[in-house]
Amino acid sequence: MHIALDAMGGDYGPEELITGALQAVKQAGIKVTLVGDAELLQSHIDKLPDESSPVSSLEIVHASEVVGMDEYPVDAIRRKKDSSIMVAFDLARSKKVDGVVSAGNSGATMAAALRKLGRVKNVVRPGIASMFPTLKRPVVIMDIGANVDCRPLHLFQFAVMASAFASLYDVDRPRVGILSIGEESGKGNSLVRVTYELLQKSSLNFIGNVEGRDVYKGDVDVIVCDGFVGNNILKVSEGLVEAVMQMLKNEIIKSPLAKMGYLLARPAINRFKKRVDYTEYGGAPLLGINGTGIVCHGKSNAQAIKNAILEAVKMVENNVKDKILKDLEKNQISSVDS
């Protein structure tokens, strides 16, 4: 198994990304190709301690350009053909690597994947999925930002693709819900109502509407929505976790008794922090591209990068791309219906 890592993306620089790559190599016995400024990457590798034995499983492919986080994705990949993200997906297109991981510009990552790999047959709009913690097992939400304006056909295909991905995590016939403003089938805007009807006729395990308050209950395995709504769920969730932890900290430091209570509750609090920590979930898969790609949070640390690489490996090993193709063929709908 061989994964390409865009080593120029992310907020923490190549050193953190290389550390994550090494952790993945140690854990899974795979190869990782670092794509970026070869001289810079080699200088970081040379600083690693001698005991970093898996260094031999790291390769470097030079890329002279980088797509910035603030650049418009489509324009950037057109202008910067030798950017690290374009070179990484070029390696995937030429079958030199099995998948690509990046913590850089998410829009550019999707655009580069489409430019180099194209779409899975019958996919109209590839999207980005993400796993969210719940009271039970994690739920897959799609789309989380790639497609802000959607038609019913797009949401329908998101459901099919996200179900294929959810099946990686030992979920038998993933339960699919559509995010709406009420449980009743007639609730929601026209996009939700038409998509509801399409999902009802499909072979998916569709359970109906899901309200925002139910996202974290864990009673559903897949939730579909357009990218505008999905990205807001993502950002609100991140902000809520940070706010809760800061509020808790503020209350603890107010009194000696609270500090004593914290010492007793610290193991439980640490387990909670781990449960809601995005680094535990690696990255967000690009579903619908004709290959394997993972986009990570810009603030991804070494652990997040390691888990993203391992997630890419799991997707390749379980042929998610082929499963999406088969499931779409089984659930074809006409453009008239959508």
N, C-alpha and C positions, 0 to 999 in steps of 0.2 A: 504494500500500500504506500502510495506516494502523494503527499499533499503539498500544494504551493501556498506559501504565506506571504501576503503583501506586507513586507517588513517595514514599510515607510508610513503605514497608516497608524492611527491611534494617537492619544494625547501624551503617552508616556515614553514614546520613542522606541527605537529598535532594541535597546537592551532588554526591556520588559517583554517584548515580543519574542526575542530569541530565547529568553528564559522559559517562556511558555511552550515554545516549540520543543525545547530540550525535555521538558517535563512530559510532553506527549510522546516523544520518542522513547523515553525510558519506560513509560507505562504500557505502550502498545507495540513497541518494536517496529515502528514505521520509519519512513524517510520523509524529510521535510525539505523543500527547496525554499530558501529565503530570496525574495525578489526585491531588489532595490539598489541603492548605491553600493556597489561591490566593495569599494575601499572602506566606506564607513562601516558596513556590516562585518567585514573581516576584522576591523580594528576592535569591534565589540567582542567578537569570538576569541580573539587573541588574549583578551583580558580575563577570560573564564579560567577558573581554577583547574588544575591538572586532573582532578577527579571527575570532571565533566566528560566522562568517557563517550557518551553518545554523540559528541561533536562530529564524529566521523559519519554520522547519519544525516548531517546537515550539508546541503549544497547551496551555492550562491549563484543566482543568475542576475546579471547586471541590468538595471533599468535607469536611464539617465534623468527621468522626469517623475514628478509627484503631483497627483491631483489634490489640491487643497480642500479642506472641509467646507470652505465658503464659496467654492467654485460651482458654477452651473454644470451639472453632470454631463449632459449631452455635448455641450460646447467643449468642455474640458477633454473628453476622450477623443473628440475629433482633432483638437489641436495637439494633444499630448499622446501621440501614438506610441511613444516609448515610456509611458508612465508605468509605474510598478503594477498597477491594477490591470492595465491592458496586457502587459507582458505575462502576468500570472495566468490570465485566462487564455492567452495565446498558447501557453504550455499545456493547458487543459485541452484546447482544440487539437493540438498535435499529438495528444495521448501520452505526453511525457509525464503528466501528473494525473491523478484520479479526481482531484477536487481542489477548490480554491477557498482560502479563508482571508478575510480582510477586516480590519478595524478602522478603515478609512471612510471616505465619503460614501454613504450608503447608496445614494442615487447613482453615483459614478460606478459603483460596484455592480449594480443591476444593469446599467447601460452597457458596461464593458462585457458582462456575461451575455447579454442579448446580441451585442455586436459580434462577439467571437464564437459563441456556441449556438445562438438561436433559441427557438422555443421547442418544447415537446409538441409533437403533432397534435393538432386540434386545440391547443391552448391559445386562447385569444389574448389574455393578459396574465403574464407571470406576476407573482406577488411575493410578499415577505411575510412569513409566519413567525410567531414567537410563542414560547412556552411561559405560562404564568403560574405561580404557586397558588394553590387553593387549600381548603380545609381537608381535602382528600388528595387525589393525585393531580399533577399539573394539567392545565387545559391549554390547548393550542388555539391561538387567536390569529385570524387572517382576514384581511390584510392589515398591516400595521404602518403603512405609509407609502407604499410604492404607487398606489392608485387611489387618488383622492376623489375622482369622479368616476362612478361605476354604473354599469347597467346590470340588470338581473342576471344575464348570462355570466358576467364576471364573478358575481357573488356565488352563483351556482358552482362555477368551476373552482372557486376558492374552497368551497366545502369539500369537493371531491379531492382536491390536492392535499388539503390539510388533514383529511381523513386518512389518506395514504401515508402521510408523515406520522400521524398519531399512532398508527399501527406498529411503528417501530418500538413502542414502549409497552409491549405486551397488552395492548388494548384490543379485545375481540369486538369487532363491529363498533367502532367509535360512535358515541352518541353525538349528534350534530344539532346545534341550535343556531338560530339567527338572532342577533342583537336587535331588540326593539323596545318600545316604550310601554309594552303591556304583554301579558301572557296570551291573550286571546288572538286567534288567527287574523282577525280583521284589523289589529292595531299596527301602527307604524306608517311610514310614508309609502308612496307608490313603489319605490325600489324594494322595500322590505316585503310588501304584500305580494308583489309579483314573484319575487324570489321564493317566498314561502310556498306558493303554489307549485313552482318548479321542483323544489326539494321534496314536496309531498309525493310527487310522482316518480321520484328517483329510487334507486336501490339502496341509497344511504339510510343509515339508522337515524332518521330525522325525528327529533322530539319536539319541535316547535320553537316558539319565541323564547328568548332569554332576556330578562331585564338586567339593567346595570348592577343592581344590588345582588344578583345571583351569580355574577362572574366568578367570584371567589369561593362559592359553596362547594364546587367540585362535583356537581350533579350532571355535568356534561363534559365531553372530551374535546369537542371542537366548537368554537364560536366564530361565525362569519360576520363581517361588516366591511364597509368601505374603508379605504386607507386613511381618510380624514378622521373618522371616528376611532379607528384602531390606534392611530398614532396618539390621539388624545388619551385613550385608555392607558397606553404605555407611559406617557409622560406624567399623567396624574398618579399612576401607581408608583412610579419612581419618587415623585415628590412627596407622596403620602408616607412612604416608608421612611424617607429622610426626616420628615416632620415628626412622625411618631417617635422615632429614636431620639430626636433632639428634645421633644417634650418630656420624654421619660427621663432623660439625663438632667434636664432642668429641675424636675420634681425631686430627683434623688439627692441632688446637692443642697436642697433646701434645709434638710434636717439630719442630725446624726442617726436618728431612728430609721429614716429612709435609706441611709447608707448601709446600715446593718442589714436591712431587709434585702438590699441589692446583693450583698455578699452571699446571702442564702439563695437568692433567685438567679444568680449569675449564670449557672449552667443552663437553666431554662431560657434565659434571655439570649445566650449565645446560640442555642439551638434555633431560636426564633430568627435571629439575624441570619443564620446560615440558610434557613428555609426561604427567606425572602431576598437573598443575595443573588443579583442577576449573574454574578460570575459563576455560580453553580450550574447555570443553564447554558453557558457557552455563548452561542450566538444565535442569530435568526436565519433559518434556511431560506434561500431563494427557490421557491417552488414554481415549476413550470418552465424553467430553463432546461436546455438539452444537455444537462450535465449536473455537477454538484458544486454549489457555492454557498458560503456562509458569511454573513455580515455581522460584525460584532459591534458592541457599544464603543464609542470613541474613548471612553474611560476604562476600557478593558485592561485588567492587570494580567500577570502571567497565568494565573489560574483560569481566568476567563478564556484566554487564548488556548490554553491546553484543552479545556473542555470543548471549545469550538472545533478544534482540530479533530478531537475524538468523535464529535458529533458528525463531522464530515466523513470520517472513516465509516461510521455506522450507517450513514446514508448510502455510501457506495456499496458496502457489503450486503445491504438489504435491497439493493436495486430500487430505490424509491422512484427514480425517474421512470423505470419500466412499469412500476405499479401504478403510477399516475396515468401513464398512457393507457394501460388496460382498463382502469376504472373510468376514464373519460370515454373510451370506446363503448363501455357498458352503459354509460349514462349520457348518451348524446341527446341534445335537444336542438331543435331548429331555431334559426335566427328569428323566425316569425313569432315563436313562443316567447322569446326573450326580449 
